[in-house]
Amino acid sequence: MTKKTFQTLQDLSACVGQEVAVSDWITITQEQVNQFAEATGDHQWIHVDVEKAKKGPFGAPIAHGFLTLSLLPLFFQNAVEVVQARMGVNYGLNRVRFMSPVPVGSRLRARMKLLSSEPIDNDGVQMVWETTIELEGATKPACVAESVARRYA
């Protein structure tokens, strides 16, 4: 996919109600899953014990749901750029659903729809995004998250 580039936050804000971008596909590796387990202390066998997970309910080790969610900044960085924005911060989440397990070795991408954009202090905007994280080949997405971000000019 090609990164969507906007000159200003106002240009991006004009896209409220539209799908703004679709990220490139990324592959989930066992190394990522293991590193996430180390960082969070979540060492559940369905994530980190490859042999046991092969015999488990998903037939393979799966990514942590929160690992999938934590990829939101990467998806946005790879898909959307605002030239005249100096920084952005995560502000929160309104709603998150993990709809399909993500087997190690599978590929994910994100579809980003801008739901709202409101001016805030310090030359900023607060944007609410509906982000659908697609699992390649699956009928249901891996995750749907309503993400709230603040960006500053």
Order of alpha helices (4+ residues) and beta strands (2+ residues): beta-alpha-beta-beta-alpha-alpha-alpha-alpha-alpha-beta-beta-beta-beta-beta
